[in-house]
Amino acid sequence: MPEVLITPAAESDLIGLWTYIAQDNRQAADAVFDAAQETFRLLLASPRIGTSFHAKRPSLKGIRSFPIKNYPTYIAYYRPTQNGIEIIRVLHGRMQREKRLSAGN
């Protein structure tokens, strides 16, 4: 059965995102977290739906990106695997993607 594997870096991203938003609005933080989980299920069902991420570093080969449902400023970076998908990072669209992806990969 296909599965979603969330890397420690992606888990840390999600916790940090929730914590930041919850400072002002816990319900909003829960909504973003739930949207991320829904996005992961969508990606699991259709792993090629995301956009290929073209990076200079060979270690980042095969990574794809897809916006979090209803929160397009947050992007899930993932890699399709034989057993499902691996969520590598969940980053704000303005962050230095390649640098952060390399650190979490």
Order of alpha helices (4+ residues) and beta strands (2+ residues): beta-alpha-alpha-beta-beta-beta-beta-alpha
